[in-house]
Amino acid sequence: MRFTAISWNLFHGRDFPPDPSLFTWRSRLLGIEERGKTHVQVNRDLASEFAEVLAGARWDVALLQECPPRFGAPLAEACGAEGHRILTSRNSMSGLRTALARFNPDLIASSEGGSNVILVRRASALGAIVDERAVAIHVGAPERRAMAFVRTSSSVCVANLHATNGQPALAAEDVLKAAQTSIAWAGDSPLLFGGDLNLRPGEDPGIFDVLRERFGLSGTTAPGAIDHVLSRDLKIAEAPASWPAERRELRRGELALRLSDHAPVEATFETGKTNAIRAGMR
């Protein structure tokens, strides 16, 4: 069986043009559209635009981080997918946060609240979601982090994590705890473990050595990447790689609307063969 996975941090449903001069206070406060030579910066609800990009891409399972909680169900419907959503942080008074985010997403920014979402397309060879779980990985300052986990009817398991940002030591703790939990839940089944790990292999190689040697998880994206799709007991048919910027852009007249400050990471896998030695796993 062959399947494709993507991991994408949605930047709380906002756009991120490459020209920093387009980020103005008048746009942030008043919702005024800023137009540059090649890109536009908007301050409005972009749920339909994210749905358009995701629905138009070829994938079987998607791991989404910093997904506005209100995006979960519409994205699943647009993509013909089943979804498993877990809330992460800043989700108290959700009704008020949602209303403010619809009115002015750039002003409320990450304070709208977040979620991690796993989408499995119904037409995928992975089959239906037969089990879904969630666990709090980090509780307390700087903010709550959680992992979403699903098992599909094909026996492939998927774990999705957004680790602590800006503090590599805490991020490493998050990732190791999530890896240990997902391995325990997956048992002998193949496992896809990914998300925004907030760790770069070129700067923190030790943690990725541990993931490979202790848990059998391998397949980093690039030395400077923080978004990864690691796997255990799956053959890597196409190695994880970031999308070029234009793949997450939509044309708005002569200008481009670039979604998120992260590029999706895509990889293709096959079952039946392993891509890592499990002899040292604990």
Residue pairs with C-beta under 8 A, 6 or more apart in sequence:
1 125
1 126
1 154
1 270
1 271
1 272
2 125
2 237
2 268
2 269
2 270
3 60
3 61
3 124
3 125
3 126
3 156
3 268
3 269
4 58
4 59
4 60
4 61
4 238
4 266
4 267
4 268
4 269
5 59
5 60
5 61
5 62
5 63
5 158
5 192
5 194
5 229
5 266
5 267
5 268
5 269
6 57
6 59
6 61
6 62
6 63
6 229
6 264
6 265
6 266
6 267
7 62
7 63
7 64
7 65
7 160
7 194
7 195
7 196
7 227
7 228
7 229
7 264
7 265
8 54
8 62
8 63
8 64
8 65
8 227
8 260
8 262
8 263
8 264
8 265
9 64
9 65
9 66
9 162
9 196
9 227
9 260
9 261
9 262
10 50
10 64
10 65
10 66
10 67
10 68
10 71
10 259
10 260
10 262
11 66
11 259
11 260
11 261
11 262
12 66
12 68
12 101
12 105
12 109
12 110
12 112
12 114
13 45
13 46
13 47
13 50
13 67
13 68
13 71
13 101
13 105
13 112
14 46
14 105
14 106
14 109
14 260
15 41
15 42
15 46
15 49
15 257
15 258
15 259
15 260
16 258
16 259
16 260
16 261
17 36
17 39
17 40
17 41
17 256
17 257
17 258
18 38
18 39
18 245
18 258
19 36
19 37
19 38
19 39
19 41
21 36
22 34
22 35
22 36
22 39
22 40
22 41
23 34
23 41
24 32
24 34
26 32
27 33
27 34
27 41
27 43
27 106
28 43
28 104
28 106
28 107
29 104
29 107
31 43
31 44
31 104
31 106
32 43
33 40
33 41
33 42
33 43
34 40
34 41
35 41
35 255
36 255
38 255
38 256
39 255
39 256
39 257
39 258
40 252
40 255
40 256
40 257
42 257
43 104
43 105
43 106
43 107
44 105
45 101
45 102
45 105
46 105
46 259
47 68
47 70
47 71
47 74
47 75
49 250
49 257
49 259
50 71
50 75
50 259
51 74
51 75
51 78
51 79
52 78
52 250
53 247
53 248
53 250
53 259
54 62
54 75
54 78
54 79
54 119
55 78
55 79
55 80
57 247
57 264
59 121
59 266
60 120
60 121
60 124
60 125
60 126
61 118
61 119
61 120
61 121
61 124
61 126
61 158
61 192
62 79
62 81
62 117
62 118
62 119
63 116
63 117
63 118
63 158
63 160
63 192
63 194
63 195
63 229
64 75
64 116
64 117
64 118
64 119
64 160
65 114
65 116
65 160
65 161
65 162
65 195
65 196
66 110
66 114
66 162
66 196
67 75
67 85
67 114
67 115
67 116
67 117
68 98
68 101
68 112
68 113
68 114
68 115
69 85
69 87
69 91
69 94
69 98
69 113
69 114
69 115
70 98
70 101
71 117
72 83
72 85
72 115
72 117
73 83
75 81
75 83
75 117
75 119
76 82
76 83
76 117
76 119
79 119
79 121
80 121
80 122
80 123
81 119
81 120
81 121
81 122
82 119
82 120
82 122
82 128
82 129
83 117
83 118
83 119
83 120
84 117
84 118
84 129
84 132
84 134
84 148
84 150
85 115
85 116
85 117
85 148
86 115
86 116
86 117
86 134
86 146
86 147
86 148
87 113
87 114
87 115
87 146
88 113
88 114
88 115
88 116
88 143
88 144
88 145
88 146
88 162
89 113
89 114
89 143
89 144
89 145
90 97
90 110
90 111
90 112
90 113
90 114
90 143
91 97
91 113
91 114
91 115
94 113
97 108
97 111
97 112
97 113
98 112
100 107
100 108
100 112
101 108
101 112
105 112
114 162
116 146
116 147
116 148
116 160
116 161
116 162
116 195
117 148
117 160
118 129
118 132
118 148
118 149
118 150
118 158
118 160
120 126
120 128
120 129
120 150
120 152
120 158
122 128
125 154
126 152
126 153
126 154
126 156
127 152
127 153
127 154
128 152
128 153
129 150
129 151
129 152
129 153
130 151
130 152
130 153
131 150
131 151
132 148
132 149
132 150
132 151
133 148
133 149
133 150
133 185
134 146
134 147
134 148
134 149
135 146
135 147
135 149
135 178
135 181
136 144
136 145
136 146
137 145
137 146
137 147
137 161
137 163
137 174
137 177
137 178
137 181
138 144
138 145
138 164
138 170
138 173
138 174
138 177
142 164
142 165
142 166
142 167
142 170
143 164
145 161
145 162
145 163
145 164
145 174
147 159
147 160
147 161
147 178
147 181
147 182
148 159
148 160
148 161
149 157
149 158
149 159
149 160
149 181
149 182
149 185
150 157
150 158
151 157
151 185
151 186
151 189
152 158
154 271
155 189
155 190
156 189
156 190
156 191
156 192
156 234
156 271
157 182
157 185
157 186
157 189
157 190
157 191
157 192
158 191
158 192
159 178
159 181
159 182
159 185
159 186
159 191
159 192
159 193
159 194
159 195
160 194
160 195
161 174
161 175
161 178
161 193
161 194
161 195
161 196
161 197
162 195
162 196
162 198
163 170
163 171
163 174
163 175
163 178
163 195
163 196
163 197
163 198
163 199
164 170
164 171
164 173
164 174
164 198
165 171
165 198
166 198
168 198
168 199
168 203
168 204
171 197
171 198
171 199
172 199
172 204
172 207
175 197
175 199
175 207
175 211
176 207
176 210
176 211
178 193
179 193
179 211
179 215
179 217
180 215
182 191
182 193
183 191
183 215
183 232
183 281
186 232
189 233
190 231
190 232
190 233
190 234
190 271
191 217
191 231
191 232
191 233
191 234
192 229
192 230
192 231
192 234
192 269
193 217
193 229
193 230
193 231
193 232
194 227
194 228
194 229
194 230
194 265
195 227
195 228
196 226
196 227
196 262
197 226
197 227
197 228
198 226
199 207
199 208
199 226
200 223
200 224
200 225
200 226
201 208
201 220
201 222
201 223
201 225
202 223
202 224
208 220
211 217
211 218
211 230
212 218
212 276
213 280
214 280
214 281
214 282
215 232
215 281
216 232
216 233
216 274
216 276
216 277
216 278
216 281
217 230
217 231
217 232
217 276
218 230
218 231
218 232
218 275
218 276
219 228
219 229
219 230
219 231
219 236
219 239
219 240
219 267
219 275
220 228
220 230
220 240
221 227
221 228
221 229
221 240
221 241
221 242
221 265
222 241
222 242
225 242
225 265
227 242
227 262
227 263
227 264
227 265
228 240
228 265
229 240
229 265
229 266
229 267
231 267
231 269
231 275
231 276
232 274
232 275
232 276
232 278
233 274
233 275
233 276
233 278
234 269
234 270
234 271
234 273
234 274
234 275
235 269
235 270
235 271
235 272
235 273
235 274
235 275
236 267
236 268
236 269
236 275
237 268
237 269
237 270
238 266
238 267
238 268
239 267
240 265
240 266
240 267
241 265
241 266
241 267
242 263
242 264
242 265
242 266
243 263
243 264
243 265
243 266
244 263
245 258
245 263
246 256
247 263
247 264
248 258
248 259
248 260
248 263
248 264
249 256
249 257
249 258
249 259
250 256
250 257
250 259
251 257
